[in-house]
Amino acid sequence: MELRTESLKSIHYRDDFNCGNAILDNYLKKQANQDIKKKLSACFVICELEDGKKVVKGYSTLSNYGISRNLVPNRYQSKFPRLYHTIPTTLLGRLARDKNYNVPRVGEFLLVDALLRAFIASQEIASFAVIIDPIDKNAKSFYKKYGFLELPDSQKMFIPMKSLTQLFIKD
């Protein structure tokens, strides 16, 4: 089975989506379309065709973001001009898969897809890193496994675009 993502549209069926976390389920069902219309986030979904419907099996969201320079670890801060108080980043706001969708490594696929989209966008619109705010300890462990670092004095984590360059650009 070849996985691919597409932008969330009203044709996508999501009423039965269940990742096991009510916040993530309700966002997809009730809030995602509004955020897209208001240009607050972009939502990308994995779907399967069931009974003529495109049924959402997983999703991620991306948006522009900024973090205080003071949150960035010192080893990165020294590279920024002092006049920058807010550092441009990309927020990976949500990532979830339906718990009944038994395709191996779907979470990893969604993550890599989101990171690639963020990396490509950073070639045109500056972004120092991808930021995440893990919803729980399991999510934190998941992101840590893929190279995300903790932001000091914050629950958030990040992966620098420089790391993504090494991942996506092969010499």
MARROKOL-245453 format. One record per atom (N, C-alpha, C): x, z, y; residue in one letter; atom name. Coordinates in steps of 0.05 Angstrom, whole numbers, m for minus. Each point is the difference from the previous one (the first is absolute). Layout:
N
u:X, w:Z, v:Y, miza:A, balum:CA
...
***
This chain:
171
u:17, w:0, v:m24, miza:M, balum:N
u:m17, w:0, v:24, miza:M, balum:CA
u:18, w:0, v:25, miza:M, balum:C
u:m5, w:m19, v:17, miza:E, balum:N
u:15, w:m1, v:25, miza:E, balum:CA
u:m15, w:15, v:22, miza:E, balum:C
u:13, w:20, v:12, miza:L, balum:N
u:m12, w:15, v:22, miza:L, balum:CA
u:6, w:m14, v:26, miza:L, balum:C
u:m19, w:1, v:18, miza:R, balum:N
u:4, w:m9, v:27, miza:R, balum:CA
u:m19, w:15, v:19, miza:R, balum:C
u:8, w:1, v:25, miza:T, balum:N
u:m18, w:14, v:19, miza:T, balum:CA
u:m11, w:m21, v:19, miza:T, balum:C
u:m22, w:8, v:13, miza:E, balum:N
u:m12, w:m16, v:21, miza:E, balum:CA
u:m12, w:19, v:20, miza:E, balum:C
u:m5, w:m11, v:24, miza:S, balum:N
u:m12, w:17, v:21, miza:S, balum:CA
u:m28, w:8, v:m7, miza:S, balum:C
u:m7, w:25, v:5, miza:L, balum:N
u:m27, w:10, v:m5, miza:L, balum:CA
u:m21, w:m15, v:17, miza:L, balum:C
u:m21, w:m9, v:m13, miza:K, balum:N
u:m22, w:m14, v:13, miza:K, balum:CA
u:m26, w:13, v:m9, miza:K, balum:C
u:m22, w:m6, v:14, miza:S, balum:N
u:m26, w:11, v:m7, miza:S, balum:CA
u:m9, w:m9, v:m28, miza:S, balum:C
u:11, w:m22, v:m10, miza:I, balum:N
u:m8, w:m10, v:m27, miza:I, balum:CA
u:11, w:18, v:m22, miza:I, balum:C
u:19, w:16, v:6, miza:H, balum:N
u:12, w:17, v:m21, miza:H, balum:CA
u:m18, w:23, v:m7, miza:H, balum:C
u:m5, w:3, v:m26, miza:Y, balum:N
u:m17, w:22, v:m10, miza:Y, balum:CA
u:17, w:25, v:m4, miza:Y, balum:C
u:m8, w:22, v:13, miza:R, balum:N
u:16, w:24, v:m2, miza:R, balum:CA
u:m17, w:25, v:m6, miza:R, balum:C
u:m26, w:m3, v:m4, miza:D, balum:N
u:m18, w:23, v:m3, miza:D, balum:CA
u:8, w:18, v:m24, miza:D, balum:C
u:12, w:m11, v:m21, miza:D, balum:N
u:7, w:15, v:m23, miza:D, balum:CA
u:29, w:9, v:0, miza:D, balum:C
u:15, w:m6, v:21, miza:F, balum:N
u:28, w:7, v:1, miza:F, balum:CA
u:3, w:30, v:m3, miza:F, balum:C
u:18, w:9, v:m18, miza:N, balum:N
u:5, w:28, v:m4, miza:N, balum:CA
u:29, w:5, v:m8, miza:N, balum:C
u:15, w:9, v:19, miza:C, balum:N
u:29, w:6, v:m5, miza:C, balum:CA
u:3, w:30, v:m7, miza:C, balum:C
u:m21, w:15, v:2, miza:G, balum:N
u:2, w:29, v:m6, miza:G, balum:CA
u:4, w:17, v:25, miza:G, balum:C
u:1, w:m13, v:23, miza:N, balum:N
u:3, w:15, v:25, miza:N, balum:CA
u:m22, w:m10, v:19, miza:N, balum:C
u:m18, w:18, v:6, miza:A, balum:N
u:m23, w:m7, v:17, miza:A, balum:CA
u:7, w:m11, v:27, miza:A, balum:C
u:22, w:10, v:12, miza:I, balum:N
u:8, w:m10, v:26, miza:I, balum:CA
u:7, w:m30, v:m1, miza:I, balum:C
u:16, w:m7, v:m20, miza:L, balum:N
u:9, w:m28, v:m4, miza:L, balum:CA
u:m23, w:m17, v:m9, miza:L, balum:C
u:m18, w:10, v:m17, miza:D, balum:N
u:m23, w:m15, v:m9, miza:D, balum:CA
u:m19, w:m6, v:24, miza:D, balum:C
u:m6, w:21, v:15, miza:N, balum:N
u:m19, w:m4, v:23, miza:N, balum:CA
u:12, w:m18, v:22, miza:N, balum:C
u:26, w:2, v:4, miza:Y, balum:N
u:12, w:m18, v:20, miza:Y, balum:CA
u:m5, w:m29, v:m7, miza:Y, balum:C
u:5, w:m7, v:m25, miza:L, balum:N
u:m4, w:m28, v:m8, miza:L, balum:CA
u:m30, w:m8, v:2, miza:L, balum:C
u:m17, w:18, v:m8, miza:K, balum:N
u:m29, w:m7, v:m1, miza:K, balum:CA
u:m13, w:1, v:27, miza:K, balum:C
u:9, w:18, v:18, miza:K, balum:N
u:m15, w:4, v:25, miza:K, balum:CA
u:15, w:m6, v:26, miza:K, balum:C
u:26, w:1, v:0, miza:Q, balum:N
u:15, w:m1, v:25, miza:Q, balum:CA
u:18, w:m25, v:3, miza:Q, balum:C
u:9, w:m11, v:m22, miza:A, balum:N
u:21, w:m21, v:1, miza:A, balum:CA
u:m10, w:m24, v:17, miza:A, balum:C
u:m25, w:m10, v:m5, miza:N, balum:N
u:m9, w:m23, v:15, miza:N, balum:CA
u:m1, w:5, v:30, miza:N, balum:C
u:m8, w:24, v:8, miza:Q, balum:N
u:0, w:7, v:29, miza:Q, balum:CA
u:28, w:0, v:12, miza:Q, balum:C
u:19, w:11, v:m15, miza:D, balum:N
u:28, w:1, v:9, miza:D, balum:CA
u:11, w:m28, v:3, miza:D, balum:C
u:m7, w:m18, v:m18, miza:I, balum:N
u:9, w:m28, v:1, miza:I, balum:CA
u:m12, w:m13, v:25, miza:I, balum:C
u:m26, w:3, v:4, miza:K, balum:N
u:m13, w:m12, v:23, miza:K, balum:CA
u:11, w:10, v:27, miza:K, balum:C
u:8, w:25, v:1, miza:K, balum:N
u:10, w:12, v:24, miza:K, balum:CA
u:31, w:m4, v:3, miza:K, balum:C
u:12, w:m14, v:m19, miza:K, balum:N
u:29, w:m5, v:m1, miza:K, balum:CA
u:16, w:26, v:m1, miza:K, balum:C
u:m10, w:19, v:m15, miza:L, balum:N
u:14, w:26, v:m4, miza:L, balum:CA
u:17, w:m1, v:m25, miza:L, balum:C
u:m7, w:m16, v:m19, miza:S, balum:N
u:16, w:m3, v:m24, miza:S, balum:CA
u:m7, w:m26, v:m14, miza:S, balum:C
u:18, w:m9, v:m17, miza:A, balum:N
u:m5, w:m22, v:m18, miza:A, balum:CA
u:m2, w:11, v:m28, miza:A, balum:C
u:m18, w:m10, v:m16, miza:C, balum:N
u:m4, w:10, v:m27, miza:C, balum:CA
u:3, w:m23, v:m20, miza:C, balum:C
u:16, w:5, v:m20, miza:F, balum:N
u:6, w:m20, v:m21, miza:F, balum:CA
u:m9, w:11, v:m27, miza:F, balum:C
u:m14, w:m18, v:m15, miza:V, balum:N
u:m13, w:9, v:m25, miza:V, balum:CA
u:9, w:m17, v:m24, miza:V, balum:C
u:0, w:13, v:m23, miza:I, balum:N
u:2, w:m13, v:m26, miza:I, balum:CA
u:m29, w:m1, v:m11, miza:I, balum:C
u:m8, w:m23, v:m9, miza:C, balum:N
u:m28, w:m3, v:m10, miza:C, balum:CA
u:0, w:m13, v:m28, miza:C, balum:C
u:m22, w:5, v:m14, miza:E, balum:N
u:m6, w:m14, v:m25, miza:E, balum:CA
u:m28, w:m11, v:2, miza:E, balum:C
u:m4, w:m23, v:m11, miza:L, balum:N
u:m27, w:m12, v:0, miza:L, balum:CA
u:m16, w:12, v:m23, miza:L, balum:C
u:m22, w:13, v:7, miza:E, balum:N
u:m18, w:13, v:m19, miza:E, balum:CA
u:m29, w:m8, v:7, miza:E, balum:C
u:m14, w:m12, v:m18, miza:D, balum:N
u:m28, w:m8, v:4, miza:D, balum:CA
u:m3, w:m15, v:26, miza:D, balum:C
u:19, w:m18, v:6, miza:G, balum:N
u:m1, w:m17, v:24, miza:G, balum:CA
u:8, w:15, v:26, miza:G, balum:C
u:8, w:25, v:m2, miza:K, balum:N
u:8, w:15, v:24, miza:K, balum:CA
u:30, w:5, v:m1, miza:K, balum:C
u:12, w:m1, v:24, miza:K, balum:N
u:28, w:8, v:3, miza:K, balum:CA
u:2, w:30, v:3, miza:K, balum:C
u:7, w:14, v:m21, miza:V, balum:N
u:m1, w:29, v:m1, miza:V, balum:CA
u:28, w:11, v:7, miza:V, balum:C
u:1, w:17, v:20, miza:V, balum:N
u:25, w:12, v:9, miza:V, balum:CA
u:10, w:20, v:m21, miza:V, balum:C
u:26, w:m4, v:m7, miza:K, balum:N
u:13, w:17, v:m20, miza:K, balum:CA
u:23, w:17, v:12, miza:K, balum:C
u:9, w:m8, v:24, miza:G, balum:N
u:21, w:14, v:13, miza:G, balum:CA
u:2, w:m9, v:29, miza:G, balum:C
u:11, w:16, v:18, miza:Y, balum:N
u:3, w:m8, v:27, miza:Y, balum:CA
u:23, w:15, v:14, miza:Y, balum:C
u:8, w:m12, v:22, miza:S, balum:N
u:19, w:13, v:18, miza:S, balum:CA
u:m7, w:m8, v:29, miza:S, balum:C
u:9, w:17, v:19, miza:T, balum:N
u:m5, w:m6, v:28, miza:T, balum:CA
u:27, w:2, v:15, miza:T, balum:C
u:2, w:m17, v:20, miza:L, balum:N
u:23, w:m1, v:18, miza:L, balum:CA
u:m9, w:m1, v:29, miza:L, balum:C
u:15, w:13, v:18, miza:S, balum:N
u:m5, w:m1, v:28, miza:S, balum:CA
u:26, w:6, v:16, miza:S, balum:C
u:0, w:m8, v:25, miza:N, balum:N
u:22, w:7, v:18, miza:N, balum:CA
u:m1, w:30, v:4, miza:N, balum:C
u:23, w:12, v:5, miza:Y, balum:N
u:2, w:29, v:3, miza:Y, balum:CA
u:25, w:6, v:17, miza:Y, balum:C
u:2, w:23, v:9, miza:G, balum:N
u:24, w:9, v:13, miza:G, balum:CA
u:5, w:30, v:m6, miza:G, balum:C
u:25, w:7, v:m3, miza:I, balum:N
u:6, w:28, v:m4, miza:I, balum:CA
u:19, w:10, v:21, miza:I, balum:C
u:m1, w:25, v:6, miza:S, balum:N
u:17, w:12, v:20, miza:S, balum:CA
u:29, w:m2, v:m10, miza:S, balum:C
u:17, w:m7, v:18, miza:R, balum:N
u:29, w:m2, v:m6, miza:R, balum:CA
u:10, w:26, v:m12, miza:R, balum:C
u:m11, w:22, v:8, miza:N, balum:N
u:8, w:26, v:m10, miza:N, balum:CA
u:m5, w:4, v:m30, miza:N, balum:C
u:m19, w:m15, v:m11, miza:L, balum:N
u:m6, w:2, v:m28, miza:L, balum:CA
u:20, w:m15, v:m18, miza:L, balum:C
u:13, w:m19, v:12, miza:V, balum:N
u:19, w:m17, v:m15, miza:V, balum:CA
u:25, w:16, v:m6, miza:V, balum:C
u:10, w:m1, v:m25, miza:P, balum:N
u:24, w:15, v:m7, miza:P, balum:CA
u:23, w:m8, v:18, miza:P, balum:C
u:18, w:19, v:6, miza:N, balum:N
u:22, w:m3, v:19, miza:N, balum:CA
u:17, w:m25, v:m6, miza:N, balum:C
u:5, w:m6, v:m25, miza:R, balum:N
u:17, w:m23, v:m7, miza:R, balum:CA
u:m12, w:m26, v:10, miza:R, balum:C
u:m26, w:m1, v:4, miza:Y, balum:N
u:m13, w:m24, v:11, miza:Y, balum:CA
u:m3, w:2, v:30, miza:Y, balum:C
u:m6, w:24, v:10, miza:Q, balum:N
u:m4, w:4, v:29, miza:Q, balum:CA
u:23, w:m11, v:17, miza:Q, balum:C
u:24, w:4, v:m9, miza:S, balum:N
u:23, w:m7, v:16, miza:S, balum:CA
u:2, w:m30, v:5, miza:S, balum:C
u:m15, w:m16, v:m16, miza:K, balum:N
u:1, w:m29, v:3, miza:K, balum:CA
u:m21, w:m10, v:21, miza:K, balum:C
u:m18, w:17, v:8, miza:F, balum:N
u:m20, w:m8, v:20, miza:F, balum:CA
u:9, w:6, v:28, miza:F, balum:C
u:m6, w:m18, v:19, miza:P, balum:N
u:6, w:7, v:28, miza:P, balum:CA
u:m16, w:25, v:8, miza:P, balum:C
u:12, w:16, v:17, miza:R, balum:N
u:m13, w:26, v:8, miza:R, balum:CA
u:m27, w:m4, v:14, miza:R, balum:C
u:m4, w:m23, v:12, miza:L, balum:N
u:m26, w:m3, v:15, miza:L, balum:CA
u:m24, w:m4, v:m19, miza:L, balum:C
u:5, w:m4, v:m26, miza:Y, balum:N
u:m22, w:m3, v:m19, miza:Y, balum:CA
u:m9, w:27, v:m10, miza:Y, balum:C
u:m24, w:8, v:9, miza:H, balum:N
u:m12, w:25, v:m8, miza:H, balum:CA
u:m18, w:m3, v:m25, miza:H, balum:C
u:m11, w:m24, v:m3, miza:T, balum:N
u:m16, w:m7, v:m23, miza:T, balum:CA
u:13, w:m24, v:m14, miza:T, balum:C
u:2, w:2, v:m26, miza:I, balum:N
u:13, w:m21, v:m16, miza:I, balum:CA
u:m22, w:m16, v:m14, miza:I, balum:C
u:1, w:m27, v:3, miza:P, balum:N
u:m21, w:m16, v:m13, miza:P, balum:CA
u:3, w:m1, v:m30, miza:P, balum:C
u:m22, w:4, v:m14, miza:T, balum:N
u:0, w:0, v:m29, miza:T, balum:CA
u:m25, w:m14, v:m10, miza:T, balum:C
u:m2, w:m2, v:m26, miza:T, balum:N
u:m24, w:m10, v:m13, miza:T, balum:CA
u:m11, w:22, v:m18, miza:T, balum:C
u:m26, w:5, v:2, miza:L, balum:N
u:m13, w:21, v:m15, miza:L, balum:CA
u:m13, w:m12, v:m25, miza:L, balum:C
u:8, w:10, v:m23, miza:L, balum:N
u:m14, w:m6, v:m25, miza:L, balum:CA
u:m19, w:23, v:m3, miza:L, balum:C
u:m24, w:m4, v:10, miza:G, balum:N
u:m20, w:22, v:3, miza:G, balum:CA
u:m13, w:8, v:m25, miza:G, balum:C
u:m7, w:m19, v:m17, miza:R, balum:N
u:m13, w:7, v:m25, miza:R, balum:CA
u:8, w:m19, v:m22, miza:R, balum:C
u:1, w:11, v:m24, miza:L, balum:N
u:7, w:m16, v:m24, miza:L, balum:CA
u:m14, w:13, v:m23, miza:L, balum:C
u:m17, w:m15, v:m14, miza:A, balum:N
u:m15, w:12, v:m23, miza:A, balum:CA
u:m7, w:m22, v:m20, miza:A, balum:C
u:m3, w:8, v:m25, miza:R, balum:N
u:m10, w:m17, v:m21, miza:R, balum:CA
u:m23, w:13, v:m14, miza:R, balum:C
u:m18, w:m16, v:m9, miza:D, balum:N
u:m22, w:11, v:m16, miza:D, balum:CA
u:11, w:13, v:m25, miza:D, balum:C
u:m9, w:24, v:m6, miza:K, balum:N
u:12, w:14, v:m24, miza:K, balum:CA
u:m8, w:m13, v:m26, miza:K, balum:C
u:m21, w:m16, v:0, miza:N, balum:N
u:m8, w:m14, v:m24, miza:N, balum:CA
u:12, w:m28, v:m4, miza:N, balum:C
u:17, w:m7, v:19, miza:Y, balum:N
u:14, w:m26, v:m1, miza:Y, balum:CA
u:27, w:5, v:m14, miza:Y, balum:C
u:0, w:m7, v:m26, miza:N, balum:N
u:23, w:7, v:m17, miza:N, balum:CA
u:21, w:m23, v:m2, miza:N, balum:C
u:9, w:m9, v:23, miza:V, balum:N
u:21, w:m20, v:1, miza:V, balum:CA
u:26, w:15, v:7, miza:V, balum:C
u:21, w:m3, v:m16, miza:P, balum:N
u:24, w:15, v:5, miza:P, balum:CA
u:12, w:m6, v:27, miza:P, balum:C
u:10, w:21, v:13, miza:R, balum:N
u:16, w:m1, v:25, miza:R, balum:CA
u:m15, w:m12, v:24, miza:R, balum:C
u:m27, w:3, v:0, miza:V, balum:N
u:m15, w:m10, v:23, miza:V, balum:CA
u:7, w:14, v:25, miza:V, balum:C
u:5, w:27, v:m1, miza:G, balum:N
u:8, w:14, v:24, miza:G, balum:CA
u:26, w:m10, v:11, miza:G, balum:C
u:19, w:m5, v:m18, miza:E, balum:N
u:26, w:m11, v:9, miza:E, balum:CA
u:m4, w:m28, v:12, miza:E, balum:C
u:m17, w:m17, v:m12, miza:F, balum:N
u:m6, w:m26, v:11, miza:F, balum:CA
u:m11, w:2, v:28, miza:F, balum:C
u:m20, w:17, v:3, miza:L, balum:N
u:m12, w:4, v:27, miza:L, balum:CA
u:21, w:9, v:21, miza:L, balum:C
u:17, w:18, v:m9, miza:L, balum:N
u:21, w:10, v:18, miza:L, balum:CA
u:19, w:m22, v:8, miza:L, balum:C
u:10, w:m15, v:m19, miza:V, balum:N
u:19, w:m21, v:6, miza:V, balum:CA
u:m13, w:m22, v:17, miza:V, balum:C
u:m25, w:m6, v:m6, miza:D, balum:N
u:m14, w:m20, v:16, miza:D, balum:CA
u:m2, w:10, v:29, miza:D, balum:C
u:m7, w:25, v:5, miza:A, balum:N
u:m2, w:11, v:27, miza:A, balum:CA
u:27, w:0, v:14, miza:A, balum:C
u:21, w:8, v:m15, miza:L, balum:N
u:27, w:1, v:12, miza:L, balum:CA
u:9, w:m28, v:7, miza:L, balum:C
u:m6, w:m20, v:m17, miza:L, balum:N
u:8, w:m27, v:7, miza:L, balum:CA
u:m15, w:m10, v:24, miza:L, balum:C
u:m26, w:5, v:2, miza:R, balum:N
u:m15, w:m8, v:24, miza:R, balum:CA
u:12, w:13, v:25, miza:R, balum:C
u:6, w:26, v:m2, miza:A, balum:N
u:12, w:14, v:23, miza:A, balum:CA
u:27, w:m11, v:7, miza:A, balum:C
u:16, w:m6, v:m19, miza:F, balum:N
u:26, w:m12, v:4, miza:F, balum:CA
u:m2, w:m27, v:14, miza:F, balum:C
u:m17, w:m17, v:m10, miza:I, balum:N
u:m4, w:m27, v:12, miza:I, balum:CA
u:m9, w:3, v:29, miza:I, balum:C
u:m19, w:18, v:5, miza:A, balum:N
u:m10, w:4, v:27, miza:A, balum:CA
u:22, w:10, v:18, miza:A, balum:C
u:18, w:16, v:m11, miza:S, balum:N
u:22, w:12, v:17, miza:S, balum:CA
u:20, w:m21, v:9, miza:S, balum:C
u:m1, w:m24, v:m12, miza:Q, balum:N
u:17, w:m21, v:9, miza:Q, balum:CA
u:m10, w:m12, v:26, miza:Q, balum:C
u:m25, w:4, v:6, miza:E, balum:N
u:m13, w:m11, v:24, miza:E, balum:CA
u:m7, w:22, v:20, miza:E, balum:C
u:m8, w:23, v:m10, miza:I, balum:N
u:m8, w:23, v:17, miza:I, balum:CA
u:16, w:24, v:m9, miza:I, balum:C
u:17, w:11, v:18, miza:A, balum:N
u:19, w:21, v:m8, miza:A, balum:CA
u:m13, w:24, v:m13, miza:A, balum:C
u:13, w:9, v:m21, miza:S, balum:N
u:m8, w:24, v:m14, miza:S, balum:CA
u:24, w:12, v:m13, miza:S, balum:C
u:6, w:25, v:6, miza:F, balum:N
u:24, w:13, v:m11, miza:F, balum:CA
u:m4, w:7, v:m30, miza:F, balum:C
u:m25, w:8, v:m7, miza:A, balum:N
u:m4, w:10, v:m27, miza:A, balum:CA
u:m30, w:m2, v:m8, miza:A, balum:C
u:m5, w:4, v:m25, miza:V, balum:N
u:m28, w:4, v:m10, miza:V, balum:CA
u:m4, w:30, v:m3, miza:V, balum:C
u:m21, w:10, v:12, miza:I, balum:N
u:m7, w:28, v:m1, miza:I, balum:CA
u:m24, w:4, v:m18, miza:I, balum:C
u:1, w:22, v:m15, miza:I, balum:N
u:m23, w:8, v:m17, miza:I, balum:CA
u:m5, w:30, v:5, miza:I, balum:C
u:m24, w:8, v:m6, miza:D, balum:N
u:m8, w:28, v:2, miza:D, balum:CA
u:m13, w:6, v:m27, miza:D, balum:C
u:16, w:8, v:m20, miza:P, balum:N
u:m11, w:4, v:m27, miza:P, balum:CA
u:m24, w:19, v:0, miza:P, balum:C
u:m20, w:m8, v:m15, miza:I, balum:N
u:m25, w:16, v:m1, miza:I, balum:CA
u:2, w:25, v:m17, miza:I, balum:C
u:20, w:0, v:m19, miza:D, balum:N
u:4, w:24, v:m17, miza:D, balum:CA
u:28, w:m1, v:m13, miza:D, balum:C
u:5, w:19, v:m17, miza:K, balum:N
u:27, w:2, v:m12, miza:K, balum:CA
u:6, w:m24, v:m19, miza:K, balum:C
u:m21, w:m9, v:m14, miza:N, balum:N
u:4, w:m23, v:m17, miza:N, balum:CA
u:8, w:m25, v:16, miza:N, balum:C
u:m14, w:m4, v:22, miza:A, balum:N
u:7, w:m23, v:17, miza:A, balum:CA
u:28, w:3, v:11, miza:A, balum:C
u:7, w:24, v:8, miza:K, balum:N
u:27, w:4, v:11, miza:K, balum:CA
u:21, w:m6, v:m21, miza:K, balum:C
u:m4, w:8, v:m25, miza:S, balum:N
u:19, w:m6, v:m22, miza:S, balum:CA
u:1, w:m30, v:m5, miza:S, balum:C
u:m23, w:m14, v:2, miza:F, balum:N
u:m1, w:m29, v:m4, miza:F, balum:CA
u:18, w:m14, v:21, miza:F, balum:C
u:m4, w:7, v:25, miza:Y, balum:N
u:15, w:m13, v:21, miza:Y, balum:CA
u:30, w:7, v:m1, miza:Y, balum:C
u:6, w:25, v:m7, miza:K, balum:N
u:28, w:8, v:m2, miza:K, balum:CA
u:14, w:m17, v:m21, miza:K, balum:C
u:m14, w:m5, v:m21, miza:K, balum:N
u:12, w:m17, v:m22, miza:K, balum:CA
u:8, w:m27, v:10, miza:K, balum:C
u:m13, w:m10, v:21, miza:Y, balum:N
u:6, w:m27, v:10, miza:Y, balum:CA
u:17, w:1, v:25, miza:Y, balum:C
u:13, w:22, v:5, miza:G, balum:N
u:20, w:1, v:22, miza:G, balum:CA
u:m9, w:10, v:26, miza:G, balum:C
u:m25, w:10, v:2, miza:F, balum:N
u:m9, w:11, v:25, miza:F, balum:CA
u:14, w:27, v:5, miza:F, balum:C
u:6, w:5, v:25, miza:L, balum:N
u:14, w:25, v:8, miza:L, balum:CA
u:m19, w:17, v:17, miza:L, balum:C
u:4, w:25, v:m1, miza:E, balum:N
u:m17, w:18, v:16, miza:E, balum:CA
u:8, w:0, v:29, miza:E, balum:C
u:m19, w:0, v:18, miza:L, balum:N
u:5, w:3, v:28, miza:L, balum:CA
u:2, w:30, v:6, miza:L, balum:C
u:21, w:9, v:13, miza:P, balum:N
u:3, w:28, v:6, miza:P, balum:CA
u:m24, w:11, v:17, miza:P, balum:C
u:m8, w:24, v:m5, miza:D, balum:N
u:m21, w:13, v:15, miza:D, balum:CA
u:m27, w:m15, v:m2, miza:D, balum:C
u:m5, w:m13, v:m22, miza:S, balum:N
u:m24, w:m16, v:m3, miza:S, balum:CA
u:m7, w:m2, v:m29, miza:S, balum:C
u:m24, w:m6, v:m6, miza:Q, balum:N
u:m8, w:m6, v:m28, miza:Q, balum:CA
u:4, w:m29, v:m7, miza:Q, balum:C
u:6, w:m16, v:21, miza:K, balum:N
u:3, w:m29, v:m3, miza:K, balum:CA
u:27, w:m7, v:m14, miza:K, balum:C
u:0, w:m24, v:m11, miza:M, balum:N
u:24, w:m11, v:m12, miza:M, balum:CA
u:4, w:m28, v:12, miza:M, balum:C
u:25, w:m11, v:m5, miza:F, balum:N
u:6, w:m26, v:11, miza:F, balum:CA
u:20, w:m15, v:m17, miza:F, balum:C
u:0, w:m26, v:2, miza:I, balum:N
u:21, w:m17, v:m11, miza:I, balum:CA
u:8, w:m19, v:22, miza:I, balum:C
u:26, w:0, v:7, miza:P, balum:N
u:9, w:m18, v:21, miza:P, balum:CA
u:m2, w:m30, v:m7, miza:P, balum:C
u:m5, w:m16, v:20, miza:M, balum:N
u:m1, w:m29, v:m5, miza:M, balum:CA
u:27, w:m10, v:m11, miza:M, balum:C
u:21, w:13, v:7, miza:K, balum:N
u:26, w:m7, v:m10, miza:K, balum:CA
u:1, w:2, v:m31, miza:K, balum:C
u:m13, w:20, v:m11, miza:S, balum:N
u:m3, w:2, v:m29, miza:S, balum:CA
u:m16, w:m22, v:m12, miza:S, balum:C
u:m22, w:m8, v:15, miza:L, balum:N
u:m16, w:m22, v:m10, miza:L, balum:CA
u:14, w:m26, v:2, miza:L, balum:C
u:18, w:m3, v:20, miza:T, balum:N
u:16, w:m24, v:1, miza:T, balum:CA
u:17, w:m3, v:m25, miza:T, balum:C
u:12, w:22, v:m9, miza:Q, balum:N
u:16, w:0, v:m24, miza:Q, balum:CA
u:m17, w:m6, v:m24, miza:Q, balum:C
u:m25, w:8, v:0, miza:L, balum:N
u:m18, w:m4, v:m22, miza:L, balum:CA
u:m9, w:m30, v:m1, miza:L, balum:C
u:m8, w:m11, v:23, miza:F, balum:N
u:m13, w:m26, v:0, miza:F, balum:CA
u:19, w:m23, v:6, miza:F, balum:C
u:23, w:5, v:12, miza:I, balum:N
u:18, w:m22, v:7, miza:I, balum:CA
u:24, w:1, v:m19, miza:I, balum:C
u:2, w:m20, v:m17, miza:K, balum:N
u:22, w:m1, v:m19, miza:K, balum:CA
u:21, w:m20, v:11, miza:K, balum:C
u:25, w:9, v:0, miza:D, balum:N
u:22, w:m18, v:9, miza:D, balum:CA
u:6, w:m22, v:m21, miza:D, balum:C
***
